[in-house]
């Protein structure tokens, strides 16, 4: 199954049309692997697989406006795999890192928690105000990164080569 379809399918199967605060079956699914650059720059070596579960989806489905929820579940793979910025989460909050990406002119944030061998999405939402992220510590930014950029295999697009035709 394509990675960008995993979360919408979980939503359709377990979350859609459920009552507010209803219990849902707890199903965990593999979302994606982090890129090499992100794991290296954020010091997550050995911990690159990211998972999401239906309890997180249900929590966000109940709390977030429909526009925000739909925007993020349809793009969460890109937010986590190809973030624009990564912040360290606040100490009194659940989760270790906040992956941030601008999608359709909306800054979206996905909080990820590190366990022994994997990462788990714990919540996601649209950044409420422009100054909201000022109180977080920036760990890494794609714009400021001096390491080799995403490989052409990561981009999903073919790139021209100098190979003889």
C-alpha positions in Angstrom: 0.0 0.0 0.0 1.4 3.5 -0.8 2.7 5.3 2.2 0.4 8.3 1.6 -2.7 6.1 1.8 -2.0 4.4 5.1 -3.5 7.0 7.4 -6.5 7.8 5.3 -7.3 4.1 5.2 -6.9 3.8 9.0 -9.3 6.8 9.3 -11.9 5.2 7.0 -11.8 1.8 8.6 -11.6 2.8 12.3 -12.4 6.5 12.9 -14.9 7.9 10.4 -18.4 8.5 11.8 -17.5 7.5 15.4 -19.2 9.3 18.3 -17.2 11.9 20.3 -14.9 10.2 22.8 -16.0 6.7 21.6 -13.5 3.9 22.1 -11.8 2.6 19.0 -9.8 -0.5 18.3 -6.1 0.3 19.0 -4.3 -0.5 15.7 -0.8 0.6 15.1 0.6 1.0 11.6 4.0 1.7 10.0 3.9 5.2 8.6 7.4 5.7 7.1 11.1 5.7 7.6 12.9 8.9 8.3 15.5 10.1 5.8 19.1 9.4 6.6 19.8 13.2 6.9 17.1 13.6 9.5 18.2 10.7 11.6 21.8 11.8 11.5 21.2 15.6 12.1 18.6 15.0 14.9 20.7 12.2 16.5 18.1 9.5 16.0 20.5 6.8 14.6 19.0 3.3 15.1 15.5 4.8 15.5 14.2 5.7 12.1 10.8 3.8 11.7 7.8 5.9 12.5 4.4 4.5 13.5 0.9 5.9 14.1 -2.1 4.4 15.8 -5.8 4.8 15.8 -6.0 6.2 19.3 -4.0 9.2 18.1 -6.2 9.6 15.0 -9.3 9.4 17.2 -8.0 12.0 19.7 -7.2 14.4 16.8 -10.5 13.7 15.0 -12.4 14.7 18.2 -10.3 17.8 18.9 -9.4 19.3 15.5 -11.6 21.1 12.9 -12.4 19.0 9.9 -10.3 21.1 7.5 -7.2 20.8 9.7 -7.6 17.1 10.4 -8.2 16.2 6.7 -5.3 18.3 5.6 -2.9 16.6 8.0 -4.0 13.0 7.7 -3.7 13.3 3.9 -0.2 14.7 4.2 1.2 13.3 7.4 3.6 11.0 5.6 5.3 14.1 4.0 5.3 16.1 7.2 7.2 13.3 9.0 9.4 12.0 6.2 10.3 15.4 4.7 9.9 18.1 7.4 10.9 21.7 6.8 12.0 22.0 10.4 12.3 19.9 13.6 11.9 21.4 17.0 12.5 19.8 20.4 9.2 19.5 22.2 8.6 21.3 25.5 9.6 19.3 28.6 6.2 19.3 30.2 4.5 17.9 27.0 4.3 14.4 25.6 6.6 13.6 22.7 10.2 14.5 22.0 10.2 16.2 18.6 7.9 18.4 16.6 8.2 17.9 12.8 6.9 21.0 11.0 6.1 21.4 7.3 4.1 24.0 5.3 1.3 22.4 3.3 -1.1 24.5 1.3 0.1 27.6 3.1 -0.7 26.1 6.5 2.1 25.2 8.9 1.4 21.7 10.2 3.1 20.2 13.2 3.4 16.5 14.1 4.7 15.5 17.5 6.8 12.3 17.6 7.9 10.4 20.7 11.0 8.2 20.7 10.8 4.8 22.2 13.6 2.1 22.3 13.5 1.1 18.7 11.0 3.3 17.0 9.2 6.6 16.8 5.5 7.1 17.4 3.2 10.0 16.3 1.5 11.2 19.5 -0.5 14.2 18.1 -0.7 16.6 15.2 -2.2 20.0 14.5 -1.9 23.2 12.6 0.4 25.8 14.1 -2.1 28.3 15.6 0.0 31.5 15.3 3.1 32.7 13.6 4.9 33.2 16.9 3.8 29.9 18.4 7.1 28.1 17.5 9.3 30.8 19.0 9.1 29.1 22.4 10.4 25.8 21.0 14.1 25.0 20.5 15.0 24.5 16.8 16.9 21.3 16.4 17.2 21.2 12.6 16.1 23.0 9.5 16.2 21.8 5.9 17.0 25.4 4.8 20.1 25.6 7.1 21.3 22.0 6.5 24.7 21.8 4.8 24.6 18.0 4.4 23.9 16.3 1.1 20.3 16.8 0.2 17.6 14.2 -0.4 18.5 11.6 -2.9 16.6 11.4 -6.1 15.2 8.1 -4.8 13.5 9.9 -1.9 12.0 12.5 -4.1 9.9 10.1 -6.1 10.7 12.0 -9.3 13.1 11.0 -12.0 16.1 13.2 -12.5 18.1 13.8 -15.7 21.4 12.0 -15.8 24.5 12.4 -17.9 24.5 8.8 -19.0 24.8 8.1 -22.7 21.4 7.4 -24.3 
